[in-house]
């Protein structure tokens, strides 16, 4: 059912969309950012995801959670963008790639943020098929079943990708630790 087909229940549809945006907006935005590494593009994709969800809400069969459905749309939109000609020919400045962190006051909070940023940067450097499962599993708290539904893969494939991603991250952390001790 498209936007124009909602008819008299348009207020109900808009309320539903607003509730989805409030409940899952951060999840969709962060997942899009993990793919695109550009905050502004992630915002654009997030808007597109919710627009598409609104336009196709009637086709949602309820076989998965709304969150899983929205993250599936997000993954597909990000993949579409990364395959596009414009994505392959865009140049980014460092400022465009990283969202601005909020100013913090205590030293411990700053140190914690640095450690989180280092781990996040390692995750962002993983190949897409590993990065997406790590983000969904650890940062968005989805189960392997929900991730499999969102990415149209088997649970076994998701568990394998998680295992390989962990191995890659462990190797990178061990290498960084060795390099830092020199």
HELIX and SHEET records of a PDB file:
HELIX    1   1 UNK A    3  UNK A    5  5                                   3    
HELIX    2   2 UNK A    7  UNK A    9  5                                   3    
HELIX    3   3 UNK A   10  UNK A   36  1                                  27    
HELIX    4   4 UNK A   39  UNK A   55  1                                  17    
HELIX    5   5 UNK A   57  UNK A   59  5                                   3    
HELIX    6   6 UNK A   66  UNK A   83  1                                  18    
HELIX    7   7 UNK A   85  UNK A   88  1                                   4    
HELIX    8   8 UNK A   94  UNK A   97  1                                   4    
HELIX    9   9 UNK A  107  UNK A  124  1                                  18    
HELIX   10  10 UNK A  128  UNK A  134  1                                   7    
HELIX   11  11 UNK A  135  UNK A  139  3                                   5    
HELIX   12  12 UNK A  144  UNK A  151  1                                   8    
HELIX   13  13 UNK A  155  UNK A  181  1                                  27    
END                                                                             
